[in-house]
Amino acid sequence: MGVALAALACPCARAQAALLLQDSDSISEITSPLGHESIYFARICAASPTRLRRCAPGESGVVISRYHGIAGYDWLAIPLVPYLYSVEDASAVPTQVDREIVQNLRINYHDTHLMSLGNNVPEGGQFKRGWNQLVGAAYERRTYAFRFQTTPEQDDAFIAHMNAGANRSHFNILFRNCADFAGTVLDFYFPHTFHRHIAPDGGLVTPRQIAWELVRYADKHPELQLSVLEIPLIPSLHHSSRVGKSGVASFIITGYVVPVAFLSPYAAGFLVADFLVWGRYPLSLRQVRVLTPQTASLLASPATLAQNPPASPRQFYGQAAP
């Protein structure tokens, strides 16, 4: 795991933040394969799950995201290593897990660090969301980290902005989902860049769309030094996950378009046309560097990082990885 810590947080990597594009997991891969999205910051840390501060030397940064049904909060902040692996020390990441191991790791971290959220927040499970979304992401989802450069001044302004705002949830899957949150954060750093569009996806903002827009923006702004890394699933009985789809692609893949076609062939035709013309958001993720716990020592080496400079964003255009 030190992998994510070394690769995302190491100053030598010349990237101070990353958009985390995460696969759809478990039942959502069938019912709504959009995936999930978070933002990682190397300079920003969590004073608590609901308050931000600048990191002290040696700290690994924080992952911030919007979730539904967690104590009424709009966003929550979790340190990078626990967010990925439910442990505080990278050396404690297991090489292989089962459902019981994952549950125990999550419960231990929750009982030590997340009780401030309250006693009435459900743990969550396959069909019901809860605090278990906040820790151990690498046991459920593959993650692609789109790393980009920020400045200390931007990060300080973002901390002040988030701490001053009302952190109360008005979650809505159509207009205030995790991708909407990621787009809003990126627009804070790069104003007037990330917008809601009527087409594609009928105004729905998806994780894949935000990642695609970041790649396009970075192509025009090389100072962002965009690079992409993969954080895979920890080996388990879990099936391999797939990159989240666009809104219309999800509608077609899940078969929801079939009853629509019976009710209105024109509406179904519009959805298919929307997908073919606008809504594919092509991202080529086959050639990115894969981060594993076994390669952590290599990624921690400044010399190794120097031999792997950020690639051109154009590398990431193309068909999505499975």
C-alpha positions, 0 to 999 in steps of 0.5 A: 500500500505504501504505494499510494502513499509514495506515489500520490503524496511524495513531493518528487512526484510533482503532484499535490492532488488526484481525482480518484476514479473508482470502479462500480462495486458489488450490486451497483455494478449490475444496477447502476454501474457509474462508479464512485469518485473522490478527491485526494490532496497531499497537502491537506489532512483531516483534523476530524472527518468533517474539518480540514487542516494543512498536513504536518511533515510525514503525513500522507494527505486526505481523501474527500468525497460526498456520500449519502446517509452518513450522519447528515454530512455532505462530505467527509475526509479520511486519511489516505491509507485508512481510506484505501485499506482500513489501517493506519500503517501501510505495513499492516495492509494484508496481502489477501483478504476475505469478507471477515478480514475486511469487516474486522479491519473496518470495525477496528478503524471505525471504533478508534477514529470514526465514533465522532460521527455518532452511534446511530450511523449504520455500518452498511452492507451490500444493499444499504450504505453506511460508514463502511464506504469511508474505509477500505476502498481497495477491498471493493473497488479498483481506483485510477488516480489522475494526479495533478499539480496544485499550489499551497495557496490554492490548498489553503484557500480550499481548506478555508472554504470547506471549513467555513461552509455548511457541511449538511447533506442534500444528496441527490443522485441526479444533481448532488452526487459524488461526481457533482462534488468532485466537479465542484472541487475541481472547479474551485481549483480551475474556475469555469471549467467543469459544468453540467451539460444537457447532453450527454446524459440528460444533465446527469454528472458521472465520475467518468465524465469528470475524469474525461473533462480533467484529461481534456483540460490538462491537455490544454494546460501542461502545467498540471503535469497530469499522470495516471496511476492504478490502485488495484483491488487487494486479492480476495474472493471479490470478482474483478471490477470494471470502470464506471460507465456514463449515464446513458451507457449504464442505462443501456447496459443494465437493460433499463432501455428495453422497457423505455423502448416499449413505451417510447421507441423515440425516447430509446432511440434518443438514448442510444444516439446520446451514447453514440454521439456524446456520452462515451467519454473515451479513456484509455487506461491500459498503459498506466502504471499499476501500484501494488503493495509489493512495489511500494519500495520502488515507488518510494525511491526518488530515482525511480519516480524521476525515471517515470515522468508524467505522460501527455494527457493524450495517452489517456484518450481511447477505449476504456479498460475492462 
